[in-house]
Every structure is written in structure tokens, then in C-alpha cells.
């Protein structure tokens, strides 16, 4: 782990509950630039809720989150105004969700979808917007001829790649991936993982990856945190957690993977 | 006949509307909620505009009402007659003579002056409503001055049609802060709003919103740097007065598609042709 760098994201002692139901209990984590941290665990273990807390869409019941901002460095999320938070979420940070249809504007062309963040950042030159849209479309390996097509005409895998292009165009320092490859067939999954791995390295992003697929975690992440019933029960280097799991639940999780 | 209060509405209602108008003038381009009253005509016929006119009109005012630029269309005649009968005020068709001009779909060709007020009838005050149907959401977008959604629309227009194909109700930024619907006036008229010496008031009766552009306020249509705002111009001079600078109605003359362009502003056309 880098010694002198500031983390891009730091959470201390997070608690969260829906009504009386505790969902997140005593979660602390740090994430550094250029690093991928995978959060794995069974469904209902609080993975997505944790991601929403860390992205600022849900306020924690207790605990503090600090996240990187372009101008002021690491800032406590609770101190950000709603306007600043929203701007950061739409420029300096990125969120790729499981269902691309939730994030994309289905009535706007693929190119328009890709450049939305650049418009939020204030770019008002059509020619340049178009150039950037084309560049990113090719970067996620979609045929440039599809630039002006509506997302409705795209396949599931293409939609997911479109969502990734649309998110990465602002070169976010902090990227959240919520099950980015589930629901896709294996060949598309492999291509997408390959693409993500390349982009993480070239853009030097800090990535938080939520997945229930241990193979995806092994491929992308340097570190893995295992969640169960709202708590992080084990955390360590990816190979270490997957090859020598300490906690009985992690052992169960690792041994439950079907051999390919 | 039952005697009406001056200008139809009771004094307290008029005062409530004026209070909202003050707020609207203080925050240019921002939509202010107001308690829209039942008026003796259907929604969509100018209830918002009539209420504003009723709230600001005085005994010495001279009212002009236009509909699509014309003084002699049904809507204009009815509204003018309405105020004649409930307020007993003087009316005119001459732009220069009027102290209050209520309008639907046009701004007069004759430049307005500092002692005039123009009242627009607005069907849909929310400029983002076609892109974001939730009022709660558009209010947040306005509060955060986040208008990327509208630029997205312009982007797709240029991509699809080669230009921003918005002919009327062209979105404008007011005082560099709020995105505003200029009401369904043609894009051609939008530049007249910019730095206009007259007070501009907008009323939407059904939607219960009003807003304002104070005199000498910046009103800038949205555009890209490399695709500047370019409203369409009529292809021929006016067939009656010969004006080349006015906004024209296109009239089909026969079954062979023979067409003629005439000024939509009847007052302007009448005076230009006399000279």
C-alpha cells in the first residue's frame, strides 16, 4: 500500500439502519488511488447499501465518511452541501449500476448519453463534444457507426459498456461499480472486465467494486473485503482472502464456487 | 347586470397576485406559485395573463391585446372586450399607445418603451417539462442551476436535424441564472426580450405559476459555441406592406400550394403599408 498518499475514500465506524433493522454495522475502510477494492458477500449482506452510503446517496446513522474532491482533497461527506455533493457525484465520482437502463437516458442518442457529464462540466462546443463521444464509444469497443442510435437498439452488454463510457468520460477519481457484470453472458463479461482492468490502470482511479462473483473480484481487485450481515468479517489481499480464507463464512463462500 | 369589482377580481385577490409579482420581479426568471383564480373562460385561453392584467391595471391604463400578433382574432377581441366591460378602461390596437399589452404567441414588432408592461399568456411555465416530468425534480434542477438536460436536448437536435429545431418556446437563460420558457413565442422574437426596457410578466393560470423579466435584464437563448442561436426567417417580404424584417404568417392560397407571407403583427403591418 502506498505510504505517503492520501486515501481517495475513508470510512470510519459506519452504522446504518432502515427503521429498526440494522443494515451496516461498524464498517471501516480505506481506498487508495489506483486501487480496486472488492466487496463480496451474499445477497442481503449490505453490500449495495454500503455503496450508497459511501457515494453519498444515503446518510449513515453513525460514523464518518471522507471522500476525495478535486479542489479541496479529502473532505467529510456530511459537510458537503447538497449542491456540491450532487456536482461531485456527476463529475469527480462515478457510479456504474447493475442495470444500465437505470442510469442511461433511453430517449437520448448514445453520443448524447456519453457526453452528458462533459456538459455538466461546462463544455459548450458541439464539435468537441461529438469528438469526445466518438473517442469514448471506440474506447468501450462499440461500433462508431452506432453513435447516433438510441440506446434502446443496443444489447445488454453494449448498454453496460455505454454506461461505463458515460461515467468514465469525466475521468472520475473515485469509481463505484455495483455488480457491473452480472446478468451478462460470459464472453461479454470477459470483454468488459478486460476493458475495466485496462481503464483502471490508465486512469489511476480508486475503484470500489461490489460483486457476489468471486472470479470477478479475483480478476479486478487487489484487496477484498467480505461482508456478512452488515459487517466486514474479513479483509485482505485478494489472493490471500481467496486462497487462505480465515473466517468460516469466507471458507464457505470460497468453497461454494463451482469449478469451471 | 351584477356590478363587478374593478377589473373583475376582488381587491384582495389582486393584491395577492401583485405580491407574487413583486417576488417574481425580484428573482428574474424564477417561477413563483400563486393562487390562480377561476376566470370566466377556460384554462388555455389566457387565464394566467388575464389575472396578471387584472391585478396591475388601473383606471388610466390603455390596454392592447394581441393573439398571434393580431388585434382582431377572437381571443384578442374577447379579452379586450372583457376588460372594457369589467374595468371600463380605454383600449387600443396601437403598440405605442398602449400602457399594458397582453399577448399570446408574439412580441410586437414596434420596440417597447420603459413605461410599458407586456403580459404573456403561458400554457406551460416549466421549460424542462418535456425532459423531466416530475415537478419535484425540476425544482431541484432549477435550485442547482443544472440545465445539462436541456443542452442534451440541443445536442440531439443538432445530431438528428443538423440544427436546433425548436421553432417556438425556445429555452432562454434569464439574468445568467434561471432557465425560462419565454412562452410559445417564435424563436424569432426571443432576441426582443433581451435588455428590453419594458417590464415583462408571465402568467400560467392552469399551472398556477407566474414569473417576470424586469426591464433591462439579460435574456440569452441556449446555444453551442459552434452552433449559435439562429431562428428561422421568412423566405419572402410581407405581401401587404413589403416589410423584410418582421415575423410572417405563411398563407396557402390555392390547391396548388401557392403561398404568401404576410406580417403576423397587424398593427405594425397596417402602419408600415400606410407610409
Interface residues (C-beta under 8 A of the other chain):
Chain A: X82 X83 X86 X87 X105 X108 X109 X111 X112 X115 X116 X119 X120 X124 X125 X126 X127 X129 X130 X148
Chain B: X143 X144 X146 X148 X151 X152 X153 X155 X156 X158 X159 X160 X224 X225 X226 X227
